[in-house]
Amino acid sequence: MSGTPATVALTALGIDFAEHAYDHDPANTNFGLEAASALGLDPEQVFKTLLADVDGTLVVGIVPVTGKLDLKALASAVGGKKAEMADPRLAERRTGYVVGGISPIGQKVRHATVIDETAELYDTVFVSGGRRGLDIELAPADLARITDAIFATIARA
């Protein structure tokens, strides 16, 4: 067990999950695709955690690593008007994680969270476990439960 805030939170709530560690290449900045490749996974099943500023409030968007976050759709999903990507330093301060290792679970401050609906196509999905080189696998419903997330179409190619 890695003992990140994400794994501690999952364990405390008794949610089934599996840790998948891999060797992170510091030169690689495409963290999600690196995880999918290193772990031999379908990249559509690996999700990245992104933070956006929606009308002055930080919101977490969880989308497949093969796509991009549709900011307009994210804003709409939470009843907002305008969204832009959050400053990476602010994202790190508010989550307690470093970029490339931001987990949607166990963040320092709880944020409204939206998971792209494609996650529901899988029995399990993979998200960052709270550090570069660690993904956690869990059921999409459990991910939604622990993050108080809603499902919506928020990804685009």
N, C-alpha and C positions, 0 to 999 in steps of 0.2 A: 504494500500500500504506500502511496506517495505522500499522503497527509496534506494535500492542498486543501484550501477552504472548500473547494467543490466536493472532493471525496469525503471530507469530514461531514459536510451537510447531508450528502446522500446516505452515508452510513448512519448518521443520527436519526434520519427519518425512516430507516429500514428499506430504502429503495434499492432494488437489484440493479447493479451496474458492473461493468468489467473495465479494468484499466488496460490500456494498450500503449506501452512505451515504445519509442523508436529513437534512433539517433538523429537529432536535428542538426542540419548543416547550417552553421551561422551565416553563410553566404546566401542561403535561400530565404527570400522574403515572401514567397508564396506558400505560407504555412499550411493552409488547408490541402492544397494539391500535393505538397510534400508528404503530409500525413497519409493521404489516400494511397500514394505510391509506396511509401515505406511499409505500410500495413497491408498492402495488397487488396485494397478495398475499391468498390465501385465509388468513384468520386461523387456521384449523385446522392450517396448515402452519408457522406461526410459534410457536416455543416459548420460554417464559420459564424462567429459572433461579432456583430458590428454595432457600434453605437452611433446614433444620429440625434441631432438636436431638432426636436419637433416643437415649433412655436415656443422655444425657450426651455423645454424640458427634455432631458435625455431619455431616449427610448432604445431598447435593445432589439435589433433585428437579427434573426437566425435564418440563414439562407444556405443552400448548397454551395460548396466551394467552386463549383463549375459556373456559377452565375454571379450576378451582381444584385445588390440591394436596390429595389425600385423605391426611391425616396418618396415619391408622390403616393405610391400605394401604401407605404408604411405610415405616412401621415394620415391618410384616409382611414387606415385600420384602427388608429387610436383616436379618431375624431379630430385630427389636427388639420391645419391648412398647408403649412410649409415645413419642409425638412431639409437639412443639410447634414453632411457627415460631421460628427463631433471631432474636435481637436484631439489628436491621439494622446497628448499629455493629460488632458482632462479625462479622457476615457480611462487612462491608467490610474489616475487619482481616485476616480469615483468607483472603480471596480476593485482596485487592489491588485490587479494583474498587469503584466506587461503585454504590449501589443504583440500578437502572434501566440499569446498564451492566455488570452482573455476567455474565461469560461462564462457561460451564461448563469452558472450555478455558484452560489457562495460569494457573490459580489459584496463589497463593503456597504454599498447603498443599493437598496432594491429599486429597480426601474421597471416601468411598464415594458412588457416583452411580447414580441410577435414572432411566431415560428412560421416559416413558409409551409403552406399546406402540403407540399410534396413530402414532407417528413412522415405524414400519415400513410404513405405508400409502403413503408418499411416496418418490419417487426421491431427493429432496433435502428438507431441512428448513432452517429459518432460526433461528439463536440469536444472542444478543448477541455482538458482536465485541470487547467489552471497553470500550466507552464508549457513552454515550447518543448516539444518532444513527448507529450503525453496527451492522448485522447481517451475519453471515456465513452463507453457504449451503453445505451439504455433505451428503453421503450419511449417512443415519442410522447405517449400519454403521461409517462412519469416525468419527462423533461418539462412538459407543460404544467404539471402539477407542482413541481418544486419551484418553478419560476413564476407561477401565476400567469402563464402565457395564454394567448389566444392564437388560433391558427388562421392565417389569411394568405392570399396570394401576394407576396411581397418580393419575389425574385423575378429577375429578367435575364435573358441570355446575354 
